[in-house]
Amino acid sequence: MVDFKIRLCETCGRLCKKIYITQCSEYINELEKKSKEFQERIKVKNNNSSNK
């Protein structure tokens, strides 16, 4: 019998079966990429507005 331990996932904070934790880490990596892109865009906007 397979024992699925259901507990809070370290990455997404939801109740996950251990089997899903690898998917959660991939999801977190995607979020990090998106947040970096967003921060780059904010930097560009700030640079443009300070040049006035």
CNS distance restraints for C-alpha pairs under 8 A (distance, minus, plus):
assign (resid   4 and name CA) (resid  17 and name CA) 6.15 0.50 0.50
assign (resid   4 and name CA) (resid  18 and name CA) 6.83 0.50 0.50
assign (resid   4 and name CA) (resid  19 and name CA) 7.96 0.50 0.50
assign (resid   5 and name CA) (resid  17 and name CA) 6.07 0.50 0.50
assign (resid   5 and name CA) (resid  18 and name CA) 6.46 0.50 0.50
assign (resid   6 and name CA) (resid  15 and name CA) 6.43 0.50 0.50
assign (resid   6 and name CA) (resid  16 and name CA) 5.74 0.50 0.50
assign (resid   6 and name CA) (resid  17 and name CA) 4.64 0.50 0.50
assign (resid   6 and name CA) (resid  18 and name CA) 6.72 0.50 0.50
assign (resid   7 and name CA) (resid  15 and name CA) 5.30 0.50 0.50
assign (resid   7 and name CA) (resid  16 and name CA) 5.85 0.50 0.50
assign (resid   7 and name CA) (resid  17 and name CA) 6.64 0.50 0.50
assign (resid   7 and name CA) (resid  18 and name CA) 7.68 0.50 0.50
assign (resid   8 and name CA) (resid  13 and name CA) 5.50 0.50 0.50
assign (resid   8 and name CA) (resid  14 and name CA) 5.34 0.50 0.50
assign (resid   8 and name CA) (resid  15 and name CA) 4.47 0.50 0.50
assign (resid   8 and name CA) (resid  16 and name CA) 5.95 0.50 0.50
assign (resid   9 and name CA) (resid  13 and name CA) 4.97 0.50 0.50
assign (resid   9 and name CA) (resid  14 and name CA) 5.65 0.50 0.50
assign (resid   9 and name CA) (resid  15 and name CA) 6.11 0.50 0.50
assign (resid   9 and name CA) (resid  16 and name CA) 5.58 0.50 0.50
assign (resid   9 and name CA) (resid  18 and name CA) 7.75 0.50 0.50
assign (resid   9 and name CA) (resid  21 and name CA) 6.47 0.50 0.50
assign (resid   9 and name CA) (resid  24 and name CA) 7.98 0.50 0.50
assign (resid  11 and name CA) (resid  21 and name CA) 7.65 0.50 0.50
assign (resid  11 and name CA) (resid  24 and name CA) 6.23 0.50 0.50
assign (resid  11 and name CA) (resid  25 and name CA) 6.28 0.50 0.50
assign (resid  11 and name CA) (resid  28 and name CA) 6.95 0.50 0.50
assign (resid  12 and name CA) (resid  24 and name CA) 6.28 0.50 0.50
assign (resid  12 and name CA) (resid  28 and name CA) 7.56 0.50 0.50
assign (resid  16 and name CA) (resid  20 and name CA) 6.14 0.50 0.50
assign (resid  16 and name CA) (resid  21 and name CA) 6.96 0.50 0.50
assign (resid  17 and name CA) (resid  21 and name CA) 7.27 0.50 0.50
assign (resid  20 and name CA) (resid  24 and name CA) 6.38 0.50 0.50
assign (resid  21 and name CA) (resid  25 and name CA) 6.37 0.50 0.50
assign (resid  22 and name CA) (resid  26 and name CA) 6.48 0.50 0.50
assign (resid  23 and name CA) (resid  27 and name CA) 6.25 0.50 0.50
assign (resid  24 and name CA) (resid  28 and name CA) 6.21 0.50 0.50
assign (resid  25 and name CA) (resid  29 and name CA) 6.22 0.50 0.50
assign (resid  26 and name CA) (resid  30 and name CA) 6.38 0.50 0.50
assign (resid  27 and name CA) (resid  31 and name CA) 6.39 0.50 0.50
assign (resid  28 and name CA) (resid  32 and name CA) 6.21 0.50 0.50
assign (resid  29 and name CA) (resid  33 and name CA) 6.31 0.50 0.50
assign (resid  30 and name CA) (resid  34 and name CA) 6.29 0.50 0.50
assign (resid  31 and name CA) (resid  35 and name CA) 6.08 0.50 0.50
assign (resid  32 and name CA) (resid  36 and name CA) 6.17 0.50 0.50
assign (resid  33 and name CA) (resid  37 and name CA) 6.34 0.50 0.50
assign (resid  34 and name CA) (resid  38 and name CA) 6.15 0.50 0.50
assign (resid  35 and name CA) (resid  39 and name CA) 6.10 0.50 0.50
assign (resid  36 and name CA) (resid  40 and name CA) 6.23 0.50 0.50
assign (resid  37 and name CA) (resid  41 and name CA) 6.36 0.50 0.50
assign (resid  38 and name CA) (resid  42 and name CA) 6.32 0.50 0.50
assign (resid  39 and name CA) (resid  43 and name CA) 6.26 0.50 0.50
assign (resid  40 and name CA) (resid  44 and name CA) 6.38 0.50 0.50
assign (resid  41 and name CA) (resid  45 and name CA) 6.26 0.50 0.50
assign (resid  42 and name CA) (resid  46 and name CA) 6.15 0.50 0.50
assign (resid  43 and name CA) (resid  47 and name CA) 6.17 0.50 0.50
assign (resid  44 and name CA) (resid  48 and name CA) 6.21 0.50 0.50
assign (resid  45 and name CA) (resid  49 and name CA) 6.25 0.50 0.50
assign (resid  46 and name CA) (resid  50 and name CA) 6.22 0.50 0.50
assign (resid  47 and name CA) (resid  51 and name CA) 6.46 0.50 0.50
assign (resid  48 and name CA) (resid  52 and name CA) 7.40 0.50 0.50
